[in-house]
Amino acid sequence: VHTNSSQGMQDWRRATPISSPKPISATTLNHISRETRDVPRMVRFYRDVLGLSLIKRPNFDFGGAWFALPGKGGGVALHIIESDPEKPSVVINQEGTQCLRAPERFIRRSEHFALTVTDIEEAKQRLKEHGITFAINTVPGTEIVQLFLYDPDENGIEIGNFDVHTTSSQGISECTRVKCNADQQRCVELQSSIHSPDILSGLSSDVVLYSSWFCPYAQRVWIALEEKGVTFQYVEIDPYEAPAAVDSTRKYTKKPLSLDEKRKRYPEWIAASPLGLVPALRHKSATVCDSMVCLEYIEEVWQGVGEDAVNCTLRFPHLLPKSPEERAHVRYWCVYANEKIIPFYYRMLMEQEKSAQENAKQIILTGLFEFASAMSAEGPFFLGACISMADIVLFPWYERLVTVGAAYRDFSVPNSCRGFARLEKMYDAMKKRPAVVRT
Ligand SMILES: N[C@@H](CCC(=O)N[C@@H](CS)C(=O)NCC(=O)O)C(=O)O
């Protein structure tokens, strides 16, 4: 069909053959979507900058969050959708040439807008009559059927019977768009009672860290939470008796409270840490204690989004590498630091005899040297460009060695030696990390 620009739209319409199939009759705009690799970051933006309210989202098997978009009558939603790692970035079509268009089923987790129809079967029929291919999906726990199709310029479109009455408790029956339209007030009430989707757990304070400001073990866990970008509630614990209550004959003046006293003062902490030690974590119904166990827990719960760990820009950076072999390497050197270096820091400080202090110092230096030999040559971190658990495990003591150890025991690392220079490089890089600065 040829149109001439001065006649525009009008002619184009007239030129459509009378016998062409009927169009789909959509009733409303249901939602628009944004695809992201970082759902929590998008949530913070749309919630905290644009002030949108979260609304309930069905139990999809991928991450995302839904917002109510403002507007007269309300009811249009913004769907933040975690991108599908399986979506091909390059598609080869039937002629063997490269094209942009991933199969229609990928529109579900890509950018699109969605229109509501009342009769989904009729919509399917119309699309077929127009020769438009589409993918079909059902929203989990509901009777909502979604059709996904492309416009001629490869823009994704969704068509769904979003107003269908659905009875399942798992799905969005409580707050479908139609209810928002019909009763804005009720929708607002529902929004305020809605639980955040799981992907948001890192943004809410259902994570509690029991810590003491001076404790290097707690600092490990604190750094890990900061690195992962988890929002948590920090609870300061003072596990020691007040100085006045300390026996004046004791050389070591810090006397821990009894377990009973700790429980009386901090019942929630002791419920999470039966031995009465910091750090401990509470996350939803889970309680976790011991710094190494906490680090492993944090690593497992807040996994990186996507596969691209290379530039370390993941929402939840990996603290352990991918291959079992490399993970074992990192874990071994964590154990090494725990057994061969850290206890001797305390020994060096506690010993009153100069020779015993020097002996502890030598053990520390040997341990540090061995640790440095296991580090990647380039650095700055243990494994190279990306931080890992090994850096987090050693750092709090390295920091204390070169500050407290230097002040009280004249501790220093010989900077002439390449091995120690490598440790200094890690220390410098760690100190600059915003996550570390916050601790
Ligand atoms: N193995 C534990 C050690 C934790 C630890 O010793 N914490 C000290 C503070 S740095 C503590 O809670 N002391 C209290 C007490 O001794 O009662 C871990 O890795 O978390």
The ligand as an SDF file (V2000), in Angstrom:
LIG
                    3D

 20 19  0  0  0  0  0  0  0  0999 V2000
   34.7120  -18.4320   66.5210 N   0  0  0  0  0  0  0  0  0  0  0  0
   33.8850  -17.2720   66.7530 C   0  0  0  0  0  0  0  0  0  0  0  0
   34.6110  -16.3330   67.7000 C   0  0  0  0  0  0  0  0  0  0  0  0
   33.7780  -15.1180   68.0650 C   0  0  0  0  0  0  0  0  0  0  0  0
   34.3360  -14.3790   69.2820 C   0  0  0  0  0  0  0  0  0  0  0  0
   35.2880  -14.8210   69.9160 O   0  0  0  0  0  0  0  0  0  0  0  0
   33.7160  -13.2470   69.6220 N   0  0  0  0  0  0  0  0  0  0  0  0
   34.0760  -12.5150   70.7920 C   0  0  0  0  0  0  0  0  0  0  0  0
   34.2240  -11.0270   70.5190 C   0  0  0  0  0  0  0  0  0  0  0  0
   35.5030  -10.7010   69.3650 S   0  0  0  0  0  0  0  0  0  0  0  0
   32.9630  -12.6200   71.8170 C   0  0  0  0  0  0  0  0  0  0  0  0
   31.8110  -12.6820   71.4720 O   0  0  0  0  0  0  0  0  0  0  0  0
   33.3140  -12.6010   73.0920 N   0  0  0  0  0  0  0  0  0  0  0  0
   32.3330  -12.6250   74.1370 C   0  0  0  0  0  0  0  0  0  0  0  0
   32.7350  -13.4910   75.2710 C   0  0  0  0  0  0  0  0  0  0  0  0
   33.8500  -14.0060   75.2770 O   0  0  0  0  0  0  0  0  0  0  0  0
   31.9090  -13.6810   76.1430 O   0  0  0  0  0  0  0  0  0  0  0  0
   33.5310  -16.6320   65.4270 C   0  0  0  0  0  0  0  0  0  0  0  0
   34.2660  -16.8600   64.4530 O   0  0  0  0  0  0  0  0  0  0  0  0
   32.5100  -15.9650   65.3240 O   0  0  0  0  0  0  0  0  0  0  0  0
  1  2  1  0
  2  3  1  0
  2 18  1  0
  3  4  1  0
  4  5  1  0
  5  6  2  0
  5  7  1  0
  7  8  1  0
  8  9  1  0
  8 11  1  0
  9 10  1  0
 11 12  2  0
 11 13  1  0
 13 14  1  0
 14 15  1  0
 15 16  2  0
 15 17  1  0
 18 19  2  0
 18 20  1  0
M  END
$$$$
